[in-house]
Every structure is written in C-alpha cells, then in structure tokens.
Amino acid sequence: MMYNSVFKALYIIVILTAFSTNIVFCQTTLKKVGKYNPGICYGLSLNKHYAYTTTNKSLIILDILNPEKPDKVGELEIGVPIFGLSVKNNHVFLAASNKGLIIVDISNPSVPGIVSEYRSIGTMIRADVVDNYCYIICQETGIEIVDISKPTNPIKLGSFKIAARAISIQEDIAYVSDPVNGLTILNISNPGKIEKLTIVNNTVGAAGICVNNDFLFLGSYDNWVRLYNISEPQSPKFITCYTYPNEVSGLTATDNFLITNFQGITIKDISDVKNPVSVAEYHVRGIKGGVHGIVLRNNYIYFALKGITILKIEKD
C-alpha cells in the first residue's frame, strides 16, 4: 500500500485487541470510563467541550461535555490519512498527508467545512499552530512555516530541511526532534530565514517532545526520555534520563507528572525529577506500540489509537 512506509516512519501503526486491564501503583488507578471507536485514530486535540480526532479519511468531532459519554457531533471526509491537527478559535488545521494542510471552519461543529488548502511537496505529518503561524512537518522536506492570520489565505513564509518528527515552539525558538541527527534547536524569529542554532549531543533517535515551563522532555525510539533545562534556550542543560521498555514517541508533562505512551499510558511522579516514582499504568493488550495524541484535562486522560479512549485518574 502507498502509505506503508509513511506509517513506519510515523511510528503509528498499532493494532489492538479488544481487551485492556488496569494496573495500580501508589494507590492510584487509571480507569477506562469512555470510548469512541471509528477505527485507527492519529491526531487528537481538545477545545472547550469538544474533542477533535483524525482517521484514515476523516476529521471527527466529539462532544465531551461528559467525558464518560463522548458523543459524535460532526464529521468531515477528507479521503486520505490525517496524521496531525491543531485547533485555534473556530478553525482546525489538518496535516492531511499528500493533500497538504487543510483548514476547516468548525464554528458549527455539526457542519465542519473546508475554507482553504495549502499544498506542499511530500507527506504532511504534523500541523502545530502557535499564534498566527502554522508549523508544518513534511516527511520528505522538513519544516515549513505558514502565515494563517487569514485562514482563507494561508501563505508560506519559510522552510528548513530536516528529518523532523515533532516540534515545540517557545517564542522565537523551535525545538525539533530529528531521529537522524538528534534534538535540533532553530531560531525562527525571522520565518523567512530560519537559522540552526545547535544540535544537542547524545540525542540521536529523538522522537516525541514536550515542554513544561523551563523543562524539555525528549522521548526517543531508543526507549529513553531525556530531561533538559531550557532556561537558556540556545544551550539546554541535561538533567537526567529515564529508561523505558519501549520507544517513547508521545508524551506530555505537568509540574509534577510525566505521562508517556507505553503499550498504553504510563505516569511517573517527577516532583523530584532525579528520582521519578511510578504512579500508574494503563496497558492495552496486543502488538507492542505506543499510543499518541495524549491529552490531560482535569482528572481525565484522553488518547488516540484504535479510537479515542478516556481514562479517569482515581485515588484509592
């Protein structure tokens, strides 16, 4: 199939069985309370009381006012796999593989409609929106920065050749996971002339990225998460490294907790970052692989894989 190589590169081919279990650590339980299953899902974003997810052909909008009873309210068929998405105000920005960036009006969630498209060379795998810019990752060509101040007329401002898999934007700095060369730091203050600042040592195999305050968490295909202090953005200071049994391609962090993908979900208490404590895990039986699109809101964790699963964090 034409998308097989894309799937491998994106680390997102995961097949699950219908069974799952809860494992308890430190008097905390992750309990499955909600599920919506349209098949394999890739991107996931929450905005207000809606969840937006993408499949092999469509954007799907769920009402999650009651997280334990997600209700489909809208769908827009695109016709190709949509590997990533971001939501801003009344628009959702879709990384729609070989169709490029598709911008959708979601002011009426039950009737989403395309307002514009931006074509690029190659297979688009991510679309991250910050302020009036969309930072696009194409598998073959790298990063492109697009002005989306007028969603009906997206305009390319600049590009940078890199084997990117994920990106985090912090003001005028872009932290990019490049599995070939490692964590790459770019100056994007001038989108038309992106400048490489540095490549961080010992980060080959980089996969997922998340930033919380002055901390950057870098997951890898080689089963580790490295933690850096980025208070000086151009020269991250290595703090510690956590090891995992499998690749870490999806992760999110708060001040006290690190949530990663690992045949489901793993939570570590990182109040003391050099001495993490396992808090809870939720395993999904089946072929090994990581979930993606992890979102933490209040006491619920949402993740995408075979549909959208909603877990509730409960204290015993």
Summary of the structure (lengths in Angstrom):
residues: 316
radius of gyration: 18.5
end to end distance: 47.1
largest distance: 53.4
contacts: 1093
relative contact order: 0.17
helix: 2%
strand: 59%
